[in-house]
Amino acid sequence: MTPERYRKIRAVLERRQPDLTVLMDNVHKPHNLSAVLRTCDAVGIPEIHAVCPAADMKKLGHTSGGSNKWVQLRNYPNLPAAFAELRSRGIKTYAAHLSDDTLDYRDIDYTRPTALLLGAEKEGVCDQALELADGSIRIPMQGMVQSFNVSVAAAIILAEAQRQRQAAGMYDTPRLDPALCQRLLFEWGWPQVADYCQRHHLPYPQIDGDGQIVGEWRQTEPTSGANR
């Protein structure tokens, strides 16, 4: 890892917003999953959540353009489990949903811990998710079509969240847990070494202020029968 690469990674991690996220309710088309991940990375979201068949998650790696390396995706067996996790973090969830009692998406205060709930491509957010959500938001439409593509809607709403957070100075100081930031610095900068350490249950080596590994460290595969 070059010092320039290290500084780039560190700058990105220092702008991550751990209390802004997305919850996807059976958004299963790989190109939409990929587009949402790219938008989340662009606005500084470190982790998103999903209730989606495992088979669809496996397809994501082929279409994400590398975004899945920078944004963690946590999949849940059902909606109550996903909502329980978000609530344990003090995050309120707003469903992107068209109805008479929804709020304009610009009227939400996104500087507070917030999750954007996105529904499946054709059906939208399911009834169970709407019952569990803290509220619903809509993007005003002026044409005959009454909704945007799910990934486009995500980009529009998250751009507003980014605007509000930038105005509030929330990108100006690091907000990630320091231990998590240090772990991601190593995993992003030294992915092959990190993979080796994970496979062999080894602690990550220390890195210096330029992102270089401190001390002697060799990535050597153990011989047959070793470490058993």
C-alpha positions in Angstrom: 0.0 0.0 0.0 1.4 3.4 -1.0 1.3 6.3 1.4 -1.1 8.0 -1.1 -3.4 5.0 -1.0 -3.3 5.0 2.8 -4.2 8.6 3.0 -7.1 8.1 0.6 -8.5 5.2 2.6 -8.1 7.1 5.9 -9.9 10.2 4.5 -12.8 8.0 3.4 -13.1 6.3 6.7 -13.0 9.5 8.6 -16.1 10.7 6.7 -18.1 7.5 7.3 -21.6 8.0 8.9 -22.3 5.0 11.2 -25.8 6.2 12.1 -27.1 6.6 8.5 -28.0 3.4 6.7 -30.4 1.6 4.4 -32.7 -1.4 4.9 -33.7 -3.3 1.8 -36.9 -5.4 1.9 -36.5 -8.1 -0.8 -34.7 -5.8 -3.3 -33.4 -8.8 -5.2 -32.3 -7.6 -8.7 -28.5 -7.6 -8.6 -28.2 -4.3 -10.7 -30.4 -2.5 -8.2 -28.5 -3.9 -5.2 -25.3 -2.9 -6.8 -26.5 0.7 -7.5 -27.8 1.1 -4.0 -24.4 0.0 -2.6 -22.6 2.5 -4.9 -24.7 5.3 -3.7 -24.2 4.3 0.0 -20.4 4.3 -0.5 -20.7 7.7 -2.2 -22.5 9.4 0.7 -20.4 7.7 3.4 -22.6 4.9 4.6 -20.4 2.1 6.0 -23.0 -0.6 6.4 -26.5 -1.5 5.0 -29.0 -4.1 6.0 -31.2 -6.4 3.9 -33.8 -9.1 4.1 -33.2 -11.0 0.9 -32.7 -14.6 -0.3 -29.1 -15.7 0.1 -28.9 -16.7 -3.5 -29.5 -13.1 -4.6 -26.8 -12.0 -2.2 -24.3 -14.3 -4.0 -25.1 -12.7 -7.3 -24.1 -9.3 -5.9 -20.4 -9.8 -6.2 -20.6 -10.1 -10.0 -22.4 -6.8 -10.5 -21.4 -4.4 -7.7 -18.3 -2.9 -9.4 -16.4 -3.4 -6.2 -18.7 -1.4 -4.0 -19.4 -4.4 -1.8 -15.7 -4.2 -0.7 -16.3 -0.7 0.9 -19.9 -1.1 2.3 -20.7 -4.0 4.5 -24.1 -5.7 3.8 -25.8 -7.6 6.6 -28.5 -10.0 5.6 -31.3 -11.0 8.1 -33.7 -14.0 8.1 -36.7 -11.7 8.5 -37.9 -8.2 9.0 -38.4 -8.2 12.8 -34.8 -9.3 13.2 -33.6 -6.4 11.0 -35.7 -3.8 12.8 -34.6 -5.1 16.2 -31.0 -4.5 15.3 -31.7 -1.0 14.0 -33.7 -0.1 17.1 -31.0 -1.4 19.4 -28.8 1.3 17.8 -31.4 4.0 18.3 -32.0 4.3 14.5 -35.4 5.4 13.2 -36.5 3.8 9.9 -38.5 5.6 7.2 -40.1 3.7 4.3 -39.9 5.1 0.8 -43.6 4.5 0.1 -46.4 6.3 -1.9 -49.6 7.0 0.1 -51.7 9.9 1.2 -50.1 10.2 4.7 -46.4 10.1 3.7 -44.1 13.0 4.3 -42.0 14.8 1.6 -38.6 13.2 1.9 -37.0 16.6 2.4 -39.0 17.2 5.6 -37.1 14.4 7.5 -34.1 15.4 9.7 -31.4 13.1 8.5 -28.9 14.4 10.9 -30.5 12.0 13.4 -29.8 8.3 13.3 -31.8 7.2 10.2 -32.4 4.2 8.1 -34.0 4.4 4.7 -36.3 1.4 4.0 -36.6 0.4 0.4 -39.1 -2.2 -1.0 -39.0 -4.8 -3.7 -38.9 -3.7 -7.3 -42.5 -4.4 -8.2 -44.4 -4.8 -4.9 -42.7 -2.0 -3.0 -42.4 -2.0 0.8 -44.5 -4.9 2.2 -47.3 -4.4 4.8 -45.2 -5.9 7.6 -42.3 -3.5 7.0 -44.7 -0.5 6.9 -46.1 -1.5 10.3 -42.6 -1.8 11.8 -41.3 1.5 10.2 -41.3 4.8 12.2 -42.8 6.6 9.2 -43.1 6.9 5.4 -41.6 9.3 2.9 -42.2 10.1 -0.7 -40.5 11.9 -3.6 -43.0 14.3 -5.2 -43.7 13.2 -8.8 -44.8 15.5 -11.6 -45.4 13.0 -14.4 -47.6 10.1 -15.3 -45.3 7.6 -13.6 -45.8 7.5 -9.9 -42.5 6.1 -8.7 -38.8 6.0 -9.4 -36.7 2.9 -9.8 -35.7 1.8 -6.4 -32.0 2.6 -6.9 -32.8 6.0 -8.3 -35.1 6.7 -5.3 -32.3 5.7 -2.9 -29.9 8.1 -4.6 -32.3 11.0 -4.5 -33.1 10.6 -0.8 -29.6 9.8 0.3 -28.3 12.9 -1.5 -30.6 15.0 0.7 -29.3 13.1 3.7 -25.8 13.9 2.7 -26.7 17.6 2.1 -28.1 18.0 5.6 -25.2 16.2 7.2 -22.6 18.3 5.4 -24.4 21.5 6.4 -24.3 20.2 10.0 -20.6 19.5 9.8 -21.1 15.8 10.3 -18.4 14.9 7.7 -15.8 17.1 9.3 -14.7 14.9 12.2 -14.3 11.1 12.4 -17.4 9.3 13.6 -16.5 5.6 13.3 -15.5 3.7 16.3 -11.6 4.0 16.4 -11.1 0.2 16.7 -13.4 -0.4 13.7 -11.6 2.3 11.7 -8.2 0.8 12.4 -9.4 -2.7 11.4 -10.9 -1.4 8.1 -7.7 0.6 7.4 -5.8 -2.6 7.4 -8.4 -4.7 5.6 -8.8 -2.2 2.8 -5.1 -1.4 2.5 -3.7 -4.9 2.9 -6.5 -7.2 1.7 -4.3 -10.3 1.0 -2.5 -10.1 4.3 -5.9 -9.6 6.1 -7.3 -12.6 4.4 -4.3 -14.7 5.4 -4.6 -13.6 9.0 -8.3 -14.4 9.1 -7.8 -17.8 7.6 -5.1 -18.7 10.1 -6.6 -16.9 13.1 -3.7 -14.4 13.4 -3.9 -10.8 14.7 -3.3 -8.1 12.1 0.2 -6.6 12.1 0.6 -3.0 13.1 0.9 -0.3 10.5 2.6 3.0 10.7 1.5 6.5 9.8 2.1 5.9 6.1 0.2 2.6 6.2 3.2 0.4 6.1 3.4 -2.8 8.1 5.6 -2.4 11.1 8.4 -4.9 11.9 9.1 -8.2 10.1 6.1 -10.0 8.7 6.0 -12.7 6.1 2.9 -14.1 4.4 4.0 -17.7 4.3 1.5 -20.6 3.9 1.9 -23.2 6.7 3.3 -26.6 5.7 1.0 -29.6 5.6 -0.2 -30.5 9.1 1.0 -27.3 10.7 -1.2 -25.4 13.1 -3.6 -28.3 13.6 
